[in-house]
Amino acid sequence: MDWDAFFTVHRDLPREGPGLADDVAWAGRLSAVPGDGLVCDAGCGPGGDLAALRQLVPKGRVDGFETVAHFVEAATVRFAGDPSVRIIKASMETLAGSYDLIWSAGAVYFLGVTKALNVWRRALTETGAVAFSHPCLFTDKPSRAALAFWEGEPGSIGTESTTRAEIASAGWRVLASRPLTDEAWSAYYDPMLARCDQLEAGEVSDAVASAIAAARMEAASWRTVSHETGYMLYVVRPC
Ligand SMILES: C[S@@+](CC[C@H](N)C(=O)[O-])C[C@H]1O[C@@H](n2cnc3c(N)ncnc32)[C@H](O)[C@@H]1O
C-alpha cells in the first residue's frame, strides 16, 4: 500500500467510513447521555460525527482522538470556533477520563473488540456506555466476494453472533444493535467518488491512479455484497 497515494484520495472528505447523524442520535438516546456530559469520538477521522456528538451534550464536551495528522488537522479546523470540542492527536488506546459515551465509528477493529472494551472500561463513568460500528457478515455462508471485501483490513470479520460473544466474554452487555443503512454507506462513498473525479480531472501519478482505482473498486464491490456484509452498530455497557 502506498500510503501517500491512499491519503491523497482520502483527504478533504467529510468522513472516512459509513455513518449518519441519526446513528449518533440513536446511540445517544440508548445510552442516556446527560446534556452536560463528556463524550469521546475514538478514531474520529476528519470529524464527520463530531457535530452530531456535540448535539448530544449541548452543555458538555466532546473529545476526538485520532492518530493521522491530516485528519487531526481537518477535524481541528472544522471545530476551531467551538471550545467544547477538543481534538487530541493520540491513540484511542490511551483514553483516560470519565466519559458518558465513547463513540467509535469504524475504528474498533484496529484494536480488536476485546482490547478496546478492556481499555475503555476504565475511561467510562459508572453509567457510561460505548457505541461502535463494526464489520459484520450478515450470513453464515458468505460468498468469496463478501470475504474479499474486507481483505487487508485488520482482524477477522465475524457475524453479529460472534461479535456479541466477544462482547459478552469481555464482560459487557449489548443494549441494542442495528445495521448501518445504505444511506450511511453513501455518506462515505459519494464524497470519496467525487474526490476521485476531482483528482482525475488533473494530472495524477501512477500511484495515485492506483489508489483511485482501488477506491472505485471498493465502492463498486460494496454495492455487490451489501446484502451479505456491512457494519453493525452496537451500544454496550459493562455488566
Ligand atoms: C474507518 S476510519 C473512520 C473515521 C471516522 N470515525 C469516520 O467515521 O469518519 C477509522 C479511523 O480510526 C483511526 N484510528 C485507527 N487506529 C487508531 C488509534 N489507535 N487511535 C486513534 N485513531 C485510530 C484511523 O486513523 C481512521 O481515521
The ligand as a Tripos MOL2 file, in Angstrom:
@<TRIPOS>MOLECULE
LIG
   27    29     1     0     0
SMALL
NO_CHARGES

@<TRIPOS>ATOM
      1 C1        -12.5950    3.8810    9.0460 C.3       1 LIG1
      2 S1        -11.9200    5.3280    9.7140 S.3       1 LIG1
      3 C2        -13.3460    6.0710   10.4760 C.3       1 LIG1
      4 C3        -13.1330    7.5020   10.8450 C.3       1 LIG1
      5 C4        -14.3510    8.2030   11.4830 C.3       1 LIG1
      6 N1        -14.7740    7.5540   12.6830 N.3       1 LIG1
      7 C5        -15.4880    8.2760   10.4990 C.2       1 LIG1
      8 O1        -16.4510    7.5070   10.6240 O.co2     1 LIG1
      9 O2        -15.4060    9.1090    9.5990 O.co2     1 LIG1
     10 C6        -11.0200    4.7290   11.1350 C.3       1 LIG1
     11 C7        -10.2400    5.8080   11.8330 C.3       1 LIG1
     12 O3         -9.6240    5.2740   13.0060 O.3       1 LIG1
     13 C8         -8.3470    5.8810   13.1320 C.3       1 LIG1
     14 N2         -7.5270    5.0570   14.0180 N.ar      1 LIG1
     15 C9         -7.0240    3.8190   13.7980 C.ar      1 LIG1
     16 N3         -6.3240    3.3810   14.8650 N.ar      1 LIG1
     17 C10        -6.3840    4.3930   15.7800 C.ar      1 LIG1
     18 C11        -5.8660    4.5520   17.0910 C.ar      1 LIG1
     19 N4         -5.1510    3.5760   17.6820 N.pl3     1 LIG1
     20 N5         -6.1210    5.6900   17.7650 N.ar      1 LIG1
     21 C12        -6.8690    6.6890   17.1800 C.ar      1 LIG1
     22 N6         -7.3890    6.5910   15.9310 N.ar      1 LIG1
     23 C13        -7.1540    5.4560   15.2430 C.ar      1 LIG1
     24 C14        -7.8530    5.9280   11.6970 C.3       1 LIG1
     25 O4         -6.7710    6.8170   11.5440 O.3       1 LIG1
     26 C15        -9.1090    6.3770   10.9850 C.3       1 LIG1
     27 O5         -9.2190    7.7820   10.9550 O.3       1 LIG1
@<TRIPOS>BOND
     1     1     2 1
     2     2     3 1
     3     2    10 1
     4     3     4 1
     5     4     5 1
     6     5     6 1
     7     5     7 1
     8     7     8 2
     9     7     9 1
    10    10    11 1
    11    11    12 1
    12    11    26 1
    13    12    13 1
    14    13    14 1
    15    13    24 1
    16    14    15 ar
    17    14    23 ar
    18    15    16 ar
    19    16    17 ar
    20    17    18 ar
    21    17    23 ar
    22    18    19 1
    23    18    20 ar
    24    20    21 ar
    25    21    22 ar
    26    22    23 ar
    27    24    25 1
    28    24    26 1
    29    26    27 1
@<TRIPOS>SUBSTRUCTURE
     1 LIG1         1 GROUP 0 **** ****
